[in-house]
């Protein structure tokens, strides 16, 4: 499968920068040689604290739109660091494991986040199903109400930072500067993409975005959907 130019650029540049970053960290390790250097525990804590904080803050910025998503990424990084510790330093891993036998704040935070997201996704799914049923009952032949050149754009005041579902984000970015009704229902339209095969109807997905204040209809459209 051919990868995009931007993906190829990311893989190439990230590999080089990661190697340079790892080399720089390894050079810090050489400071531990007390034959050449003298240091206090506070000096080491200052270096490690700043280094780890910077790494986590940088990595939490990737693909994150909100504070909640950045926090989720930080928790996931802590979980990964805990798992990697088992291989890199088994003694410390066993010590950490003993401390977390009865209480694991990392897992507790992550579980809480996932439970919250699951409830939100479940509620959103129920709302979408209800909306689909209403549309099926009232708009069985909705094509006849639209002209091919009816126009729709992303509401510039809509805040996408709270959105999590990638298929919703992708279709709104595609629609951003405006698309006709004919483009929205075309075979290659992102409005046909949905994890649930029963929710791939582009018209109903468009109506859902309009009713939720994401998309604006042109005032001269043949058919205006009421929110």
C-alpha contacts under 8 A as a table, 3 or more apart, distances in Angstrom:
res1	aa1	res2	aa2	distance
3	X	7	X	6.28
3	X	8	X	6.52
4	X	7	X	5.15
4	X	8	X	6.20
5	X	8	X	5.08
5	X	9	X	6.08
6	X	9	X	4.99
6	X	10	X	6.11
7	X	10	X	5.04
7	X	11	X	6.26
8	X	11	X	5.23
8	X	12	X	6.23
9	X	12	X	5.21
9	X	13	X	5.97
10	X	13	X	5.31
10	X	14	X	5.65
11	X	14	X	5.38
11	X	15	X	6.06
12	X	15	X	5.43
12	X	16	X	6.58
13	X	16	X	5.31
13	X	17	X	6.20
14	X	17	X	5.13
14	X	18	X	5.85
15	X	18	X	5.21
15	X	19	X	6.22
16	X	19	X	5.26
16	X	20	X	6.37
17	X	20	X	5.10
17	X	21	X	6.11
18	X	21	X	5.01
18	X	22	X	6.11
19	X	22	X	5.18
19	X	23	X	6.14
20	X	23	X	5.07
20	X	24	X	6.21
21	X	24	X	5.09
21	X	25	X	6.31
22	X	25	X	5.06
22	X	26	X	6.15
23	X	26	X	5.07
23	X	27	X	6.30
24	X	27	X	5.11
24	X	28	X	6.64
25	X	28	X	5.11
25	X	29	X	6.64
26	X	29	X	5.04
26	X	30	X	6.93
27	X	30	X	5.40
27	X	31	X	7.43
28	X	31	X	5.49
28	X	32	X	7.83
29	X	32	X	5.75
30	X	33	X	5.97
31	X	34	X	7.64
31	X	36	X	7.78
31	X	37	X	6.44
32	X	37	X	7.26
33	X	36	X	5.82
33	X	37	X	6.20
34	X	37	X	4.81
34	X	38	X	5.86
39	X	43	X	6.25
39	X	44	X	7.50
40	X	43	X	5.23
40	X	44	X	6.78
41	X	44	X	5.24
41	X	45	X	6.21
42	X	45	X	5.01
42	X	46	X	6.09
43	X	46	X	5.22
43	X	47	X	6.44
44	X	47	X	5.16
44	X	48	X	6.10
45	X	48	X	5.22
45	X	49	X	5.72
46	X	49	X	5.23
46	X	50	X	6.14
47	X	50	X	5.44
47	X	51	X	6.05
48	X	51	X	5.06
48	X	52	X	5.95
49	X	52	X	5.46
49	X	53	X	5.96
50	X	53	X	5.23
50	X	54	X	6.05
51	X	54	X	5.31
51	X	55	X	6.30
52	X	55	X	5.13
52	X	56	X	6.18
53	X	56	X	5.29
53	X	57	X	6.10
54	X	57	X	5.18
54	X	58	X	6.06
55	X	58	X	5.26
55	X	59	X	6.16
56	X	59	X	5.20
56	X	60	X	5.95
56	X	74	X	6.42
56	X	77	X	7.49
57	X	60	X	5.17
57	X	61	X	6.58
57	X	74	X	7.86
58	X	61	X	5.51
58	X	62	X	7.52
59	X	62	X	5.76
59	X	73	X	7.86
60	X	64	X	6.88
60	X	70	X	5.04
60	X	71	X	7.46
60	X	73	X	5.39
60	X	74	X	6.06
61	X	64	X	5.42
61	X	70	X	6.47
64	X	67	X	7.89
64	X	69	X	5.57
64	X	70	X	5.73
65	X	69	X	6.62
65	X	70	X	7.64
65	X	161	X	4.74
65	X	162	X	7.11
66	X	69	X	5.31
66	X	70	X	6.37
66	X	161	X	5.71
66	X	162	X	6.59
67	X	70	X	5.07
67	X	71	X	6.12
68	X	71	X	5.09
68	X	72	X	6.20
69	X	72	X	4.97
69	X	73	X	6.29
70	X	73	X	5.15
70	X	74	X	6.36
71	X	74	X	5.06
71	X	75	X	6.33
72	X	75	X	5.18
72	X	76	X	6.23
72	X	110	X	7.22
72	X	113	X	7.26
73	X	76	X	5.01
73	X	77	X	6.14
74	X	77	X	5.05
74	X	78	X	6.33
75	X	78	X	5.09
75	X	79	X	6.35
75	X	106	X	6.48
75	X	109	X	7.19
75	X	110	X	6.25
76	X	79	X	5.06
76	X	80	X	6.26
76	X	110	X	7.25
77	X	80	X	5.02
77	X	81	X	6.04
78	X	81	X	5.03
78	X	82	X	6.14
78	X	106	X	6.90
79	X	82	X	5.12
79	X	83	X	6.36
79	X	106	X	6.61
79	X	107	X	7.46
80	X	83	X	5.12
80	X	84	X	6.15
81	X	84	X	5.14
81	X	85	X	6.11
82	X	85	X	5.19
82	X	86	X	7.15
82	X	93	X	7.39
83	X	86	X	5.69
83	X	87	X	7.84
84	X	87	X	5.63
84	X	88	X	6.32
85	X	88	X	4.98
85	X	89	X	5.36
85	X	90	X	6.56
85	X	92	X	7.39
85	X	93	X	5.59
86	X	89	X	5.90
86	X	90	X	4.81
86	X	92	X	8.00
86	X	93	X	5.21
86	X	94	X	7.81
87	X	90	X	5.94
89	X	92	X	5.60
89	X	93	X	6.21
90	X	93	X	4.84
90	X	94	X	6.17
91	X	94	X	5.30
91	X	95	X	6.37
92	X	95	X	4.94
92	X	96	X	6.12
93	X	96	X	5.14
93	X	97	X	6.02
94	X	97	X	4.91
94	X	98	X	6.16
95	X	98	X	5.20
95	X	99	X	6.53
96	X	99	X	5.13
96	X	100	X	6.26
97	X	100	X	5.06
97	X	101	X	5.95
98	X	101	X	5.28
99	X	102	X	7.61
99	X	103	X	7.61
100	X	103	X	4.89
100	X	104	X	4.77
100	X	105	X	7.90
101	X	104	X	7.05
104	X	107	X	5.48
104	X	108	X	6.02
105	X	108	X	4.86
105	X	109	X	5.97
106	X	109	X	5.31
106	X	110	X	6.21
107	X	110	X	5.01
107	X	111	X	5.81
108	X	111	X	5.18
108	X	112	X	6.05
109	X	112	X	5.15
109	X	113	X	6.29
110	X	113	X	5.14
110	X	114	X	6.22
111	X	114	X	5.10
111	X	115	X	6.03
112	X	115	X	5.20
112	X	116	X	6.20
113	X	116	X	5.17
113	X	117	X	6.21
114	X	117	X	5.07
114	X	118	X	5.98
115	X	118	X	5.04
115	X	119	X	6.25
116	X	119	X	5.25
116	X	120	X	6.28
117	X	120	X	5.04
117	X	121	X	6.02
118	X	121	X	5.10
118	X	122	X	6.02
119	X	122	X	5.03
119	X	123	X	6.16
120	X	123	X	5.19
120	X	124	X	6.11
121	X	124	X	5.05
121	X	125	X	5.99
122	X	125	X	5.06
122	X	126	X	6.32
123	X	126	X	5.15
123	X	127	X	6.31
124	X	127	X	5.10
124	X	128	X	6.15
125	X	128	X	5.10
125	X	129	X	6.14
126	X	129	X	5.09
126	X	130	X	6.16
127	X	130	X	5.12
127	X	131	X	6.10
128	X	131	X	5.00
128	X	132	X	6.05
128	X	208	X	7.81
129	X	132	X	5.03
129	X	133	X	6.30
130	X	133	X	5.18
130	X	134	X	6.39
131	X	134	X	5.13
131	X	135	X	6.23
131	X	208	X	7.56
132	X	135	X	5.11
132	X	136	X	6.11
132	X	204	X	6.89
133	X	136	X	5.09
133	X	137	X	6.21
134	X	137	X	5.19
134	X	138	X	6.10
135	X	138	X	5.15
135	X	139	X	5.12
135	X	140	X	7.20
135	X	204	X	7.05
136	X	139	X	5.61
136	X	140	X	5.40
137	X	140	X	6.40
139	X	142	X	4.95
141	X	144	X	6.25
141	X	145	X	7.93
142	X	145	X	5.47
142	X	146	X	7.18
143	X	146	X	5.56
144	X	147	X	7.82
145	X	222	X	6.94
145	X	223	X	5.66
146	X	150	X	6.70
146	X	181	X	7.43
146	X	221	X	7.80
146	X	222	X	5.80
146	X	223	X	5.61
147	X	150	X	5.41
147	X	181	X	7.12
147	X	182	X	7.94
147	X	221	X	7.58
147	X	222	X	6.08
147	X	223	X	7.88
148	X	180	X	6.55
148	X	181	X	5.27
148	X	182	X	4.65
149	X	180	X	5.10
149	X	181	X	5.95
149	X	182	X	6.57
149	X	221	X	7.96
150	X	180	X	5.39
150	X	181	X	5.26
150	X	182	X	7.87
150	X	218	X	7.15
150	X	220	X	7.75
150	X	221	X	4.84
150	X	222	X	6.53
150	X	223	X	7.88
151	X	178	X	6.72
151	X	179	X	5.77
151	X	180	X	4.45
151	X	181	X	6.12
151	X	217	X	6.23
151	X	218	X	5.42
151	X	221	X	6.58
152	X	175	X	7.55
152	X	178	X	5.39
152	X	179	X	5.50
152	X	180	X	6.24
152	X	181	X	7.35
152	X	215	X	6.64
152	X	216	X	5.70
152	X	217	X	4.75
152	X	218	X	6.02
153	X	175	X	5.91
153	X	176	X	5.65
153	X	177	X	5.75
153	X	178	X	4.08
153	X	179	X	6.45
153	X	215	X	5.64
153	X	216	X	5.39
153	X	217	X	6.77
153	X	218	X	7.97
154	X	158	X	7.65
154	X	172	X	6.38
154	X	173	X	7.87
154	X	175	X	6.10
154	X	176	X	4.68
154	X	177	X	6.78
154	X	178	X	6.92
154	X	214	X	6.07
154	X	215	X	4.52
154	X	216	X	6.08
155	X	158	X	5.35
155	X	176	X	7.97
155	X	213	X	7.29
155	X	214	X	5.57
155	X	215	X	5.10
155	X	216	X	5.53
158	X	213	X	7.16
158	X	214	X	5.81
159	X	162	X	6.76
160	X	163	X	5.44
160	X	169	X	7.42
163	X	168	X	7.75
163	X	169	X	6.94
164	X	169	X	7.65
165	X	168	X	5.53
165	X	169	X	6.51
166	X	169	X	4.99
166	X	170	X	6.01
167	X	170	X	5.15
167	X	171	X	6.31
167	X	190	X	7.65
167	X	193	X	6.62
167	X	194	X	6.27
167	X	195	X	7.94
168	X	171	X	5.44
168	X	172	X	6.34
169	X	172	X	5.34
169	X	173	X	6.21
170	X	173	X	5.25
170	X	174	X	6.18
170	X	190	X	7.10
171	X	174	X	4.96
171	X	175	X	6.12
171	X	190	X	5.10
171	X	191	X	6.00
172	X	175	X	4.93
172	X	176	X	5.80
172	X	214	X	7.97
173	X	176	X	4.93
174	X	177	X	7.89
174	X	190	X	7.46
175	X	178	X	5.29
175	X	179	X	5.76
179	X	183	X	6.07
179	X	184	X	6.65
180	X	183	X	5.18
180	X	184	X	6.34
181	X	184	X	5.02
181	X	185	X	6.38
182	X	185	X	5.47
182	X	186	X	6.10
183	X	186	X	5.05
183	X	189	X	6.71
184	X	189	X	5.68
184	X	190	X	7.79
184	X	191	X	6.35
184	X	202	X	6.52
184	X	203	X	7.60
184	X	206	X	7.81
185	X	189	X	6.33
185	X	191	X	7.20
185	X	192	X	7.57
185	X	202	X	5.44
185	X	203	X	6.65
186	X	189	X	5.31
187	X	192	X	7.47
188	X	192	X	7.52
189	X	192	X	5.76
189	X	193	X	7.67
189	X	202	X	7.78
190	X	193	X	5.24
191	X	194	X	7.80
191	X	200	X	7.01
191	X	201	X	7.32
191	X	202	X	4.64
191	X	203	X	7.90
191	X	205	X	6.33
191	X	206	X	7.15
192	X	200	X	4.55
192	X	201	X	5.83
192	X	202	X	5.03
193	X	200	X	5.66
194	X	197	X	6.44
194	X	199	X	6.09
194	X	200	X	5.49
195	X	199	X	7.87
196	X	199	X	5.48
196	X	200	X	7.22
197	X	200	X	5.76
198	X	201	X	7.68
199	X	205	X	7.53
200	X	205	X	7.43
201	X	204	X	5.56
201	X	205	X	6.30
202	X	205	X	5.06
202	X	206	X	6.05
203	X	206	X	5.08
203	X	207	X	6.21
204	X	207	X	5.01
204	X	208	X	6.08
205	X	208	X	4.98
205	X	209	X	6.36
206	X	209	X	5.20
206	X	210	X	6.30
206	X	215	X	7.92
207	X	210	X	5.05
207	X	211	X	6.07
207	X	225	X	7.23
208	X	211	X	5.21
208	X	212	X	6.22
209	X	212	X	5.18
209	X	213	X	6.38
209	X	214	X	5.11
209	X	215	X	5.63
210	X	213	X	5.27
210	X	214	X	5.67
210	X	215	X	4.68
210	X	216	X	6.38
210	X	217	X	7.69
210	X	225	X	7.68
210	X	227	X	6.83
211	X	214	X	7.60
211	X	226	X	7.37
211	X	227	X	4.52
212	X	215	X	7.87
212	X	227	X	7.56
213	X	216	X	7.39
213	X	227	X	7.96
217	X	221	X	7.06
217	X	224	X	6.94
218	X	221	X	5.49
219	X	224	X	7.79
221	X	224	X	6.30
